[in-house]
Amino acid sequence: MQLISYITSRSQISQKSIQNTIELLNEDCTIPFISRYRKEKTGNLNEVEIGEIVKLKEQFEVLEKRKVAILKALKEQEVLTGELTSKINNTEVLTTLEDIYLPYKKKRKTKAEAARKNGLEPLAKMIMSQRVNNLDYTASKYTSNEVKNSEQALEGARFIIAEWINERNDIRNNIRYQLERFAQITTKVITAKNEDEEAQKFKDYFDWSESLNRIPSHRFLAILRAENEGFIRVKIEIDKQRALQKIEERIIRSQNECTNQIELAIKDAYKRLLFPSLSNEALSIAKEKADESAIKVFTKNLQQLLLGAPLGEKRILAIDPGFRSGCKVVCLNAQGDLLQNETIFPHAPQNKDTDAIKKISSLTDAYKIEAIAIGNGTASRETEQLIKRIHFKNKIEVFVVSEAGASIYSASKIARDEFPNYDVTVRGSVSIGRRLADPLAELVKIDAKSIGVGQYQHDVSQSLLKSRLDGVVESCVNTVGINVNTASKHLLTYVSGLGERLAQNIVEYRAKNGSFKSRKQLMKVPRMGDKAYEQSAGFLRIRAGKNALDNTGVHPETYSIVEQMAADLNCKVADLIQNKSLRQQIQLRKYTTKEIGLPTLQDILKELDKPGLDPRGKAQSFSFSEGIESIGQIREGMTLNGIITNITKFGAFVDIGIKVSGLIHVSQMADRFVSDPMEVVKLNQQVQARVIGIDIKRERIQLSLKS
């Protein structure tokens, strides 16, 4: 089977679009570049559709690689026939391919193999023919020094028959079907551990049963975690009698002495070979689906977090709050550089709030602070209330910023390289301030798994998770566009076509030669070849450069089109950008070519409308509800201000300004049915939610967005 037809049969994408996209991928084009600058060639496919093509391409390559390995093994065994070769080459499913190979697969020492060595295969064939009348007499002919009597001969023959049954594709597929449709996942508590404090987190699953094909991903992953930690036992069950009956219907054709032996072999095959193997396969498939679902939630959350509205280039005072160890305060300039750091002790046990207020006032005046960022961890609420007591000379906005992953960054090599002379507490405060200025630029420095916006992220496939999260970061970076003169190496690494080495070279070139004045100058960076420039240039911005187009998403390869538009209107490119009435006179069809169509031309006009404009909007300040400092002060019916901090399949967690987060269950999202919480809320969204339940002992707060 060919790659193009394989992908076409598994997607809703046209064959031409798939073929052209594959060609671009084979030319080392990135997904962001293809979706943004090759719309005519792909038929205007978006990143998700191109990602689907990439995924199916990888699946096909794994399948083809396995086919080559199997054909080689069969050839070495001298059992490869034309029919078998054709069967293997025409197989499109990996499990089917493995089933075809199963009878030929080199096995460890098995009961069936031992029986064959004892010469019992002819007896097994006779039993399977179901035409033997005096079976005990027939079996006695196969006794030997190893096979003492006819019963041992019959047992050995049954082992061989069981293996044949296990290797039959139709039987395996029928069991798969039953597992897919009717399997139940059941759990039993391990009594010796059920009183452990950690075990209590999984109390709901101590004695649980649910349909395997309907269990939500978060519950399935929780059950597997409980099993891995030794608190429960998990098993998969289907109707055994039904499964045995289905096998018998395929094999037993008569009623005689052979029938009983075949029935015994079927039971043995099912118990010892078929069910253990296929139930594990079903569990593995369910795990893959749960991983996909959980990773999808994580990637959506991460995308929203990375594309969170930045405050922009402002002078920021950032505070990492704390009680006993004090609050770590840093002042940053508009470029995020550290200017000053202090520690204040406004809370218990020191309670030096007067000194703290004086210090904050002094710092805001000295560094002309425009905004204050407060980390949302321990003592956050108390610190916010302290700041609100201060009468600043100028208007200063106050923001509460997520600390998730800040400690990971502050202890990382990246942070040590940035701030070799400061400890982790100062680095953490800097990260909080920079997150307010530009969440994307700061969060790319942290392993995405550590940001804490996922669901069972440590239980899913780590390689798949990393691949998907890296893809999200790359997509976000290229969606926004990067200022090449201020971007860190870590941010540049995710730009289409660059990577770590080129990113480092750009930073070093910038340090040695000063700011880039044009995109063309990028070609002077060591190891910046034509391909890397083609893939990256459109996503790199140069503000106040020689060419106004360098601060837009217009790719250098289409500058000539914009220049022609300006020439036709007797104006300069800069005039075209500044004057909307001039742009409205442009007849796009006049500029279409064989390679450049309306989609690209429309994108060019959009870029001319908003040169250098950040698509993320601007950060908005926020205040928690007054007078709520602990769960004990909350009452049912109250309406609380909160910020969405995490979204899962079953609901959204809300920071309401105290240690305990509230949960809005998916059933409480709206006055209508909601299947996915992300239909209603997004990460960092400011909400007003009503309290509908409080469990102080278990520290749980239930919230509702219903009217």
Secondary structure, 3 states (H helix, E strand, C coil): CCHHHHHHCCCCCCHHHHHHHHHHHHCCCCHHHHHHHCHHHHCCCCHHHHHHHHHHHHHHHHHHHHHHHHHHHHHHCCCCCHHHHHHHHCCCCHHHHHHHHHHHCCCCCCHHHHHHHCCCHHHHHHHHHCCCCCHHHHHHCCCCCCCCCHHHHHHHHHHHHHHHHHCCHHHHHHHHHHHHHHCEEEEEECHHHCCCCCHHHHHHHCCCEEECCCCCHHHHHHHHHHHHCCCEEEEEECCHHHHHHHHHHHHCCCCCHHHHHHHHHHHHHHHHHHHHHHHHHHHHHHHHHHHHHHHHHHHHHHHHHHCCCCCCCCCEEEEECCCCCCEEEEEECCCCCEEEEEEECCCCCCCCHHHHHHHHHHHHHHCCCCEEEEECCCCHHHHHHHHHCCCCCCCCEEEEECCCCHHHHHCCHHHHHHCCCCCHHHHHHHHHHHHHHCHHHHHCCCCHHHHCCCCCCCCCCHHHHHHHHHHHHHHHHHHHCEECCCCCHHHHHCCCCCCHHHHHHHHHHHHHHCCCCCCHHHHHCCCCCHHHHHHHHHHEECCCCCCHHHHCCCCHHHHHHHHHHHHHCCCCHHHHHHCHHHHCCCCHHHHCCCCCCHHHHHHHHHHHHCCCCCCCCCCCCCCCCCCCCCHHHCCCCCEEEEEEEEEECCEEEEECCCCCCEEEEHHHCCCCCCCCHHHCCCCCCEEEEEEEEEECCCCEEEEECCC
